[in-house]
Amino acid sequence: MGEIVGAAFVAHVPTMVLPPDIRMEINEGREISLVPGLHRMRAEVLDQLAIDTVVVLDTHWFTTVEFVVTAHERRTGRFTSDELPRGMSQVPYDFPGDPVLARSLAALAEPREDMWITANDDPYLPTHYPTVNLLPFLQRDERWMTISNCQTADQIDYLLVGSLLAEAIAASDRRVMLLASGAMSHTFHPLRKIRAHESSDPSHIFSPEARAFDEQILEWWSKGDHASVLGAYPAYRQFKPEGRFGHYLTMLGAIGGSGCRAVGVPYSDYENAVGTAQIHVNFERPVGGWTG
């Protein structure tokens, strides 16, 4: 029987993969905490869990009429970002996939009338940097699989696809790590002002109100109070959490939904990225299980 052995909320900002001297230059001579944070998460979390498969919940892969899950035996190529080719250009990637788990997940949706999931192994299917930017820090020899963010989904849909993912994992022989790859509040400063807000200092978060709501969610996470986060989700939407917060909601659906009691442990500071809120948080599995 398979199991979800780990779950984390992780940032994927382009700054992480810039050369160190450039990172320092735009951050007032200091390293952003996101970089050592991912290295520490790999050593202290992933390396301890004997993981078979990493599942990335990717906030940049927008689909419309269904969730899509990668079903490739292997993905290899070079990635250039259409958003920021100056910072992410011809980046090589090479990792095995998990087509068995992908097709198992898609099969669970087939008889349902409230969920649509497609497994896709097209060799020309694009990949996105919420997946690619994690590889230099977290990739070892595990299988990697990515699930899209359906842009017509709502809170119920995200939680449901997460619960189906948990069911597919339980029916497998996989030990799985979930990575909810995306930001918290996610509003950029305007172009004419954006270069004045490149520092990671959270004083540059787009608004004091967005920062305050982010910090409230972080407090709830620190107490394992995911029910309060779900209750506040409609209000949080005004601060435009990245991908409608679908990465977090899908992860949460897989680890128990409102009944989840996993405490969030930060693996970086709460940081700014040109107005958006970034942090790595690992959710520690309670002794009695995710809802224990």
N, C-alpha and C positions, 0 to 999 in steps of 0.2 A: 504494500500500500504506500502510495506517495504522500508527501506532505510539504507544506510551505514551512520552510525552516527559518526564513528571514524576510524582513520587509523594511524598506527604507524610502524616504522622500529625499531626492537628490537634485541638486542644481546641475545645469548643463551649459552654462553661459559660455559664449565664445572666448571670453577673457581667459578661461582656464587653460586653453590650448595655445594661447599666444606664447611666444618666447619669453623667458623669465625677465629679460631686461625691459621688454615692452610692458609686461604686467607691472613691473615696479614703476616705470615711468608714468603710467596713467593712474597709479595708486599712491602717489606722493612718497615714492621710495620704499613702500612696504609690499610684502607678498600678500595676496588675497588669501584668506583663510580657507577658501574652497579647495585649493590645490593640496595642501598637506592634509586637509580633512578627508579627501577621498583616499589618499594613500593610507591614512590611519584606519579608515573604514575597511579597506581591503585586508589589512593585517589583523585588525582586532575583531572583525565581524566575519567577512566572507571566508577568510582562510580557516576559520574555526568551525565551519558548518558543513563541510564535505558536500558541496553543492554539485548537482548534476546539470541544472538548467537555470539560467538567469532570464527572467521575463521582464522586459522593459515596457512600461506604459508611457508612450511617447506623445508628448503634447503637441508636437509639430506635425505629426502625420494625421492630417484631417481627412476623414472620410465622411460620406453624406448619408447614404441609405443603409449602412450596415457598419458593424465593426469588422476590421480585417486583421488577420493574424498571419505573420510570416511563416511559411511552411517549407523553407528551403533546406536542403541537406547541408548546404554551405553557402555563405555569402562572402564574396570577395570582389574587390574593385578599388576604385578611388573616388573620394567624395569631395566635391566642390559645392559650397553653399551658395545658393542663388541669393540669399539674404545678405551675406557678408563674405564674398569671395576673397576679399583682401586678407581676411583673417583665417579662413578655412578653405584652402585650395589644394586639390589633388592629394588629399589625405588618404593613405592606403588603409584598407581594413580587410580583415580575413578572420572569419569565425564560423564554427559549425552551428547549424540550426537544430531545431527539434520538431521535425515534421510530424512525428507520431503524436506528440502532445498538441500541436496546432490543430491537427485534424480531429483529434478527440474533442477538443473544445468546440470546434465548428459543428461537430455532429450533435452535441448537446442542444444546440439551438434549432436544429432542423425541424423537430416536431412542434416547436413552440410558435405561437402567434404574437408574442411580445418581445422577441429578440431575433436579430439576424446577424450571423457571424460567418464570414467566409475565410477559409484558409487559402493562401495564395503563394505559389512558388515560382512566379514569373521571374526569370533571371534579370529582366530589365526593370523590375519594380524598384522605384527610388527608395533610398534610405534617408534618414534625417539626422541632424546633429544631436538631438536629445539622446539618441542611441550611440552614434559614432563618437561623440566627445567623452563618453564614459570609458571607452575601451582602453585608452592609454593608462588609465588609473586602475581599472577593475578587472580587465580581462585576464584570465588564465587559460585553462583548457576546458571550461564548461561550455555547454551549448548555450546559444543566445537566441532568444525569440522576442519579437516586438509585436505589441498590440496597438492598433490605431486608436485615435480619439475621434469618435463619431460626433460631428459638429451639430447634429440634430438631436442628440441624446440629452436627457436631463438626469437629475439626481437618481431617480429610480432606475433608469437604464444603466447608469454606471455601476451602481451597487449590484444590479442583476448580473451584468457581464462578469463582475468580480466573483460573485458567488458561483457562477458556472465555471469560471477558471479554477476555483478551489475544488469543485466537483471533478473536473477533468484531471487535476493533479492527484487527487485522492485515488482515482481509478488507475493511476499509472504507478511506475516504480521510481518516480523522480523525487529528488530532494531539490526544492525550488526556492530561489531568492527572487523576490519582487522588488523592482526599482521603479518608483513613481517619479519619472524624470520631468521636472518642470519647476516653475516658480510659485511663489505665493501671490501677493498683489502684483499686478503686471501692467503698469501704465508707464510709457516712455515719456521723457521730457521732449519738448519740441526740438526740431532739428537745429534751430538757431541757438538753442541753449544747451543742447545735449552734451557738448564737450566740456561744459563746466560742471557736469555731474557724473564724471567717470570714476571718481573715487569710490571705494567700497564702503565708506563711512555711511551708516544708515541715516544720517541727517539728510542725505540726498534722495531718500525714498520719495516718490512723487508727491505725497501729501502726508501731513501729520495724521490725518484720519485713517489713511491706508496703513500706515505704520502701526497705529494703535490697534487696529483690527488684527493685523498679522500677529502682533505680540500677544493679543488675547488668545488666538488660536494656539500659539506656541505654549502658552501657559496651560491650556486644556490638554494639549499633547503631553506635556510634562507630567500630568496627573493621570494619563490614560483615559481621559474623558472625551471619547470620540462622539458620544451621543450629543454633547453640547455643540461640537463642531457641526454636526449634521443639522441640529436645530437652528444654528445661526447661518447656515449656508445661504438661504435666500437674501439675507441682509449683506452677506459678504460679497455677493455677486456684483454689487455696485462698485467694488474696488477691482473688478476685472481679474480675478485669479486666473493664472495662465491656463488655457485650455478648459475654461469653466471649472477648474479644479478636478477635471475628470481623471487625472492621473492619481490623485489622492483618493477620490471616491471609489475608483475601480479597485485599487489596492485594499481599501477598507472593506469593500464588499467581499473580498477574498479572505479576509482575516477576521470576519465576524460581524461586520456592520456596526450598528449602534451598540451591540453587546461587547464589542472589542474593548479590552482593558490594557492593551499594550502601551507601555510608557515610552514616550519619545525622548531619546537622548541625543542632544545636538553633537554633530561631528564637524561643525564649523561655527563661525559667528553668524549672526543675522546680518547680511550684507546687502548693499545697494549694487545694482548694475543698471546704470543710466535711468534710474527711476523705479526699476522693478526690484522685488524683494527675493533674495536668494538665501538658501540655507540647506545643509545636509542634516537630516534627522533619521537616526536608526530607531526602529520600534522593537523593543525587547519583548520577546515572546514570554508571557507569564508561564510559570511552572505548570499550571493546569491547562495550558493551551491558550490560544489567542483571546478567548472570552473568559478565561479562568480568573 
